Amino acid sequence: MEKKNTASLDELDFAILSCLQKDGRMSFTVMAETLKVSIGTIRTRCNKLIEDGTVNIIGRVNPDKVGFNSYAQIAVFVRPATLIDKVAKKISAMPEVSFLAGTSGDHDLEVDVMCRNNEHLVDFINRISKLAGVNQTKTTLYFKVYKYAQPGLGLLKY
């Protein structure tokens, strides 16, 4: 499956994506009325955006409301560096992980996690610390999350 890049998305695609960011359950009828195009056009465009992986329609759960009370960012140092991809693959499979990226600077991976409580967080850190190649971790607790969202598509002015 070939991934789209922003050059292959037009103004209508971005408008549809913006509607879905505001309300992932917005009906094709409402979108069509809002964007002044036919329902068939919206249906076709939405299906293409889903099929090519540009958008996934999911329910975003409010972590606080369901019992995730411990958020953290974990810097992971991997030695030797040749194991970074292998370590990242193992960490990415863990259900607590909400974000994982390779980084520049003094650590190799940055991991954001959501855990039930601090005991659960300590258990998670102990599990990743035992992975072959993990040399060290540094954890920063998030006391309060002020915003949990994706960036606005208007930043990509097409």
N, C-alpha and C positions, 0 to 999 in steps of 0.2 A: 504494500500500500504506500503510495507516494504521498509525502506530506506537502501541504500547501505552504507557501511562504507569503508574506504580506503583499508581495507584488501581484499575486494571483487572486487576492481578495479585492473586491470592488466596494464602492460606497454602500451598496445595498447589503452586502455580506456583513460589513462592519455595523450597519444599522440593526440588522437582525441580531448579531452577537450582543450589541448593547441592550436591546430589548430583553434578551435572555439573561443577561447579567442582572438586570433590574428585577426580573421575575421569570425564573426558569420554567414556570408553569403557564406562562402567557400563551393564550390560544393563538392558532394561526389566524383566526378571524380578527382578533384584536390587533395582532401585528400587522396584518394586511391593511386594516383601516388606518392604523397609526402611520404606516409607511406609504400609504396610498398606492398599493400594488395589489394584485389579485391573490386570493388565498392559494391558488395553484402555484404561483411563483414562490410564495413563502414556503409552502410544503416542499417544493423541489429544492430550493436553496437550503432549507434546514436539513433535509435528508442528506444532501451532498456534504454539508459542514459536519454532520455526525459521521457519515461514512468515511470521510478522509481524516477523521481524528482532530479536526480543528476545534470542535466543542464536544464535551460530554455532558449529558443532562443528568445531574445527580441532586440529591437532597443534601444540602450543607447543614449539618447538625451544629447547634450551638454547644460547644464543649462544656461550658459552665452548667448548662441546664440538664445535662445527662450524666454528670459526675466526674468529668476530667478536671481535677483540682490542682494538678501539678504540671506546669509547663516548663520546659527547659530547652536551652540550646547547648549542644555538646560539641566541643572541638575535639576532633579525633586525629591523633598523630600516628601515622602508619610507617613502619620500618620493616623491611626495605620498601622503598617507594613502588617497586614492581608489584606489590600486593594491593595497591590502592583500589583498583577495579574489583578485585575479588572480595575485599572487605566491604566496599560499597554495595556490592550485589547482596551480600549476606545481611547487611544492616537494612537495606531497602525492603527486604522481605519481612521485617519485623513490624507488627501491626501498630506499634506505638509511634512510628515514624510518620510525621506529616510533611517533612521537607528534608531533602538530602542533596548536598552539592559538593563537588570538588572545589577547593579553594586555592588561592595563592596566599603567600604569607607564611606564618610560622606553623600552621596546622594544615592537614591534608583534606579533611572532610568536615563539613558542618552539618550537624543533624539537629533538627527541631523535633521534639517529642511531646506527646500529651499522655500523661499517666493519671491513674486514679488518685494517687496520693504520693507523698514523698517516699514511702516504703517501696511502692511500685517503681518509682524512678530509680532508687538505689539498686533494685533488682535488675532493671534494664541496663544501667551503667555497668553493673557486674557482668552481665551477659556479653555486652560488646567488648568489655575489657579482656575477656577470655578468648576472643577471636584471634586466630593466628595472624600476626602482622600488626595488631593494635599495640602500640608502644605506650601510649599515654592518652588520657582524656582530661579535658577541662570543662566543667559544667557551669553554666550561668543560668540561674533560676529566673523565670519571669514572674514577678509578683502580681502584675496586673497587665492584661492584654487590652490595649485601647482600640486596636483595629485589627480585624482578621478578615482580609478580603483580597481580591485580585486587583491589579491596577486598572484604572479606567482606560478604555480603548481610545479615548480622545487623545491620549498621549502619542498615538501612532499616526497622527494626521496623514490621511491617505491622499 
